[in-house]
Amino acid sequence: MSSVIEAKKQVVEEIAEKLKASVSTVVVDYRGLTVAEVTELRKQLREAGIEFKVYKNTMARRAAEAAGLEGLNAALTGPNAIAFSSEDVVAPAKILNDFAKKNEALEIKAGVIEGNIATVEEVKALAELPSREGLLSMLLSVLQAPIRNLALAAKAVADQKEEQGA
C-alpha cells in the first residue's frame, strides 16, 4: 500500500516541478474530442515543444498547492489536460486557442503565465498576440521608418535642386 502512496507522491512532485519550470501552462477540457482530434492536437503541441498530459485532478490540485498556485484548483474539475511550455510563453495558448476555434469541444479553462494565474480571457488574449517573428518584423519596420523617411526627404530635396538647376 505504501508503494502506491509513494508513486502518487512522485507524480504530484513531477506536476509541481513542471508547473514551476514552465513559463506558460494551459488547462483545457478535452471532453467531446475524438481520438483522431486529440492525436492531431498532441502532434501540433509536440512539434512546438509543448508537453500535453492528462493527470488526475486530485494530484494536479495538490501539485498546484505545492507550487503556490492554489487559484488554479477551481479549473481542475472534470476531464482536464494540461499543456506545459518551458520555452515559449505564447505557443500553448496560440495552438490551443486555434484548435478550440476549429473544434468547439475543446474548452480552455485557465492558465498560468510566468507564475501568475490567468483567466480564460487572458489566455485567449495571449493567443491573439503575433508570433515572435511577427513582433520582430513589426519592430524592424518601426526602426526602418525614420531612415526611410529621411531618404525620401533627401531624394525630394535633390530632385527639387535638380529641377531648379535645369
N, C-alpha and C positions, 0 to 999 in steps of 0.2 A: 504493500500500500504506500509506503514512504517513497518508493521509486516513482510512482505516478505523480505524487506531490512534487518531487524534485524535478521531474520532467516539466510539469506545469510552471514551476518557478523559473526554469530556464527559458521557457517560451515568453513569460512575462518580462524577464530581463532582456531578451532579444528584442521584443517590441519596444521596450523603453529605450534601449540603445538606438534603435532605428529612428524613433521619434526625436531623440536628442541630436542625432547626427544629421538628420535630413534638413535641408533648407526649405523644403516645401513638402507638405503631406496633404493628401485629399482623401476624405472618406466618402464613399459612394454606396448607394443601394443598387444592387445589380439584379434585383428580383424582376423576373419577366424577360430577361435576355436569354436568347437561345445559346446553346453550346458554341455554335459557329460564331455568333456575335461576341461572346466572351473571349473566344480564341483570337479573333481579329483584334479586339481591344488589347489583350495581353501582348500580341505581336507588335502593335503600334507603340505601346509603352516600353516594351523590351528594347526596341530599336532606338528609343530616346534615352535609354539608360535608366529607366524608372522601374523600381520593384513594385509589383502589384500582388498583394496576398490577401487571403481571407483568414481571419482569426476569430476565435470565439470571443463574444462581446465581453464576458466577464474578465478574460485575460487582457483584452485590449483596454478595458476600464482601469484595471489595476496598473497596467503599464503607463497609462496616461497620468494616473495619480503619481506614480513613481517619477515620471518625467516632469511633474509640475504643471500638467495640462488638464486639470480637473474639468475645465469648461468643455472639453471635448466629449465628456461622458454622456451629455444629452443626445449627441448624434449617434452614439453607439448602441442603437436598438435595432432589432430586425436583422435581416441578412446584409452584412456590410463587407466591403472590400476596401483595403487601404493601399493607396499609391504613395510610395516614398521616393523622393528625389534628393540625392545628396549633392548634386551639382547645379542643376538649372532650376531656378525658382518658378519660372513661368510654364515650363513644359508640361508638368502633370495637369495643371489647371486647363491649359490650352487643349491638350489631347482629349481629356475627359469631357470638357465643355463641347468641343466639336463633335465628339462621339454621341453625347447626350442630345445634341440638336438633331442628329440623324436617327437616333434610337430613343424614343421617348421613355422606354422602360428604365433607362439608366438615369438615376437621380443623384445629383451632387448634394451631400448633406452638410458638410462642414470641411474645414481645413485648418492647417497650421502653416503659417508663413513666417519663416525665420523666427520660430519660437513663440509667435503670437497666434491665438485662436482667431480664425477667420470665419465669417458667416458665409452663407451660400452666395450672397450678393457680392461680397468681397472677392471670393474665389472666381466668380464669373467676370468681375471687373478686371482681375488679374489676367484672365484668359483672353480678354479683348485687347490687351496691350500688344503692340507689334513685337515681333521676334527681336532677338539681339541684333541680327543683321539688319533688320528694318530700322531699328533705332540708330545704329551706327550710320546707315546711309542718310537718315534724316539729319544727324549731327554733321556729317560731311557736307551736305547741301547747305546747311546754315553757315558753316565755316567758309564755304566757297562763295557765297552770295556777295559779301563785301568786295572780294577780289574781282569777281566778275563785273560788278557794278563799276569799280574803278577802271577796269579795262575798257568797258563800254564808254565811260565818260572820256577817257584818254583818246579813244578812237574817234569819238564825236568831235572833240577839240581839234584833233589832227585833220579830220575831214573839213571842218569849218575853216581852218587856216589854209588848207589846200584850195578851197573854193575862193577865198579872199585873194590868194596869191595869183590865181589864174585869170 
